[in-house]
């Protein structure tokens, strides 16, 4: 996406998705697709193939984790700030089986300073919950699409005021 004067949050999320997807060999190798992206949100899909199953003939937990982690990555990078995982947990609630189609829906729960918290729900084609994942993110230096500035410099989600120099604005809890 070319830098526009005032891109919408949705345009920013879509541009960030395209930039990340172009480099994401792991998600593509596992057959994942991105079905939806928005500011602080992403949904991905993955079919469980025979080589993804373990000795119990169910989908290996690492494959389910990878799907959740990828959705988390696209959600937390949807603001066009380079963001990485610093901590993730997953609870496996039901087995996924060969032939199942899994969906991972990531939702931003908190974003402030350089940190974020995201919840990912993994379901199958019957809307059965397979796993719940929580990811904590850290924003590092850089943008995915250089020059496409999602917000003024300052803390994420909190615009900075200009008074000759940039200052942080204290955010109020909601």
C-alpha positions in Angstrom: 0.0 0.0 0.0 1.3 3.4 -0.9 1.4 5.9 2.0 -1.7 8.0 2.0 -2.2 11.2 3.9 -4.8 9.8 6.4 -5.1 6.0 6.0 -7.9 4.5 8.0 -7.2 2.0 10.8 -8.6 -0.8 8.5 -6.3 0.3 5.6 -3.3 0.2 8.0 -4.2 -3.2 9.2 -4.5 -4.5 5.6 -1.2 -3.0 4.6 0.5 -4.5 7.6 -1.0 -7.9 6.8 0.3 -7.8 3.3 3.8 -6.8 4.4 4.0 -9.6 7.0 2.3 -12.2 4.8 4.9 -11.6 2.0 7.7 -12.7 4.5 5.8 -15.4 6.5 7.1 -18.6 5.1 6.2 -20.7 8.2 2.4 -19.9 8.1 2.2 -20.5 4.4 4.2 -23.8 4.7 1.6 -25.0 7.2 -1.2 -24.2 4.8 -2.6 -21.3 6.8 -4.6 -18.5 5.2 -5.7 -15.2 6.6 -9.4 -14.8 6.4 -9.9 -11.4 8.1 -7.8 -8.7 9.6 -8.7 -5.4 11.3 -7.2 -3.1 13.9 -6.2 -5.4 16.8 -7.9 -8.4 15.2 -7.0 -11.3 12.9 -8.6 -14.6 11.9 -6.7 -17.4 10.3 -7.7 -20.8 8.9 -5.7 -24.1 8.7 -6.8 -27.6 7.5 -5.4 -30.5 9.6 -3.4 -32.6 7.2 -2.2 -36.2 7.9 1.4 -35.1 8.6 0.1 -32.8 11.3 -1.2 -35.7 13.5 0.7 -37.2 16.3 0.9 -40.8 17.7 -2.6 -40.5 19.1 -3.9 -39.7 15.6 -4.9 -36.2 16.7 -3.5 -32.9 15.6 -0.2 -32.2 17.3 -0.5 -29.4 19.8 2.4 -27.6 18.3 0.4 -27.2 15.0 -2.5 -25.7 16.9 -0.1 -23.4 18.8 1.4 -22.3 15.5 -2.0 -21.4 14.1 -2.8 -19.4 17.3 0.6 -17.7 17.3 0.3 -16.7 13.7 -3.2 -15.1 14.3 -1.8 -13.4 17.4 1.1 -12.0 15.3 -1.1 -10.5 12.6 -3.4 -9.0 15.2 -0.7 -7.3 17.3 1.1 -6.1 14.1 -2.1 -4.7 12.6 -1.2 -1.2 13.9 1.9 -1.2 11.6 4.3 -1.2 14.5 6.8 -4.1 14.6 5.6 -6.2 17.5 6.8 -9.6 18.8 5.6 -12.1 21.3 7.2 -12.1 24.8 4.9 -14.7 26.5 2.2 -17.1 25.4 0.1 -19.7 27.0 -2.4 -22.2 25.5 -5.0 -24.5 27.0 -6.1 -27.4 24.8 -9.8 -28.2 25.4 -10.6 -30.7 22.7 -8.7 -32.7 20.1 -8.5 -31.6 16.5 -8.5 -34.5 14.0 -7.2 -35.1 10.5 -9.6 -33.4 8.0 -10.7 -30.8 10.5 -10.6 -27.1 9.5 -9.3 -24.9 12.3 -10.0 -21.2 12.7 -8.0 -18.9 15.1 -9.6 -15.6 16.0 -7.3 -13.2 17.7 -8.6 -10.2 19.6 -6.7 -7.3 21.2 -7.6 -7.0 24.9 -5.1 -4.3 25.9 -2.5 -2.2 24.2 -0.5 0.5 26.0 3.1 1.6 26.2 5.0 -1.1 24.3 2.9 -4.0 25.6 -0.2 -5.7 24.4 -2.4 -8.6 25.5 -4.3 -10.7 22.9 -6.7 -13.6 23.3 -7.0 -16.2 20.5 -9.9 -18.7 20.3 -9.2 -21.8 18.1 -12.4 -23.6 16.8 -13.1 -26.3 14.3 -15.5 -26.3 11.4 -18.4 -27.1 13.8 -17.6 -24.1 16.0 -16.3 -26.4 18.8 -13.6 -24.7 20.9 -10.4 -26.6 20.5 -8.0 -24.3 22.4 -7.7 -21.0 24.1 -4.4 -19.0 23.7 -3.3 -15.8 25.4 -0.3 -13.8 24.0 1.6 -10.9 25.5 3.4 -8.7 23.0 6.2 -6.2 23.0 6.5 -3.4 20.4 10.0 -3.0 19.1 11.5 -0.4 16.8 10.1 0.1 13.3 7.1 -0.1 11.0 6.0 -2.9 8.7 5.2 -0.4 6.0 7.7 2.4 6.3 6.0 5.8 6.1 2.5 4.5 6.8 2.2 6.1 10.2 -0.7 4.7 12.1 -0.7 7.3 14.9 1.5 10.2 16.1 4.7 9.3 18.0 4.0 8.5 21.6 2.5 5.6 23.4 0.4 3.2 21.3 -3.2 4.3 21.4 -2.4 7.7 23.0 -1.7 10.6 20.7 1.2 12.9 21.6 0.7 16.7 21.9 2.9 19.0 20.1 4.4 21.9 22.0 7.7 22.3 20.3 8.6 18.8 21.2 6.7 15.5 21.6 5.3 14.6 25.0 3.4 11.7 26.4 -0.2 12.2 27.3 -1.5 10.4 30.4 -4.2 7.9 29.4 -7.3 7.5 31.6 -8.4 4.0 32.4 -11.8 3.1 31.0 
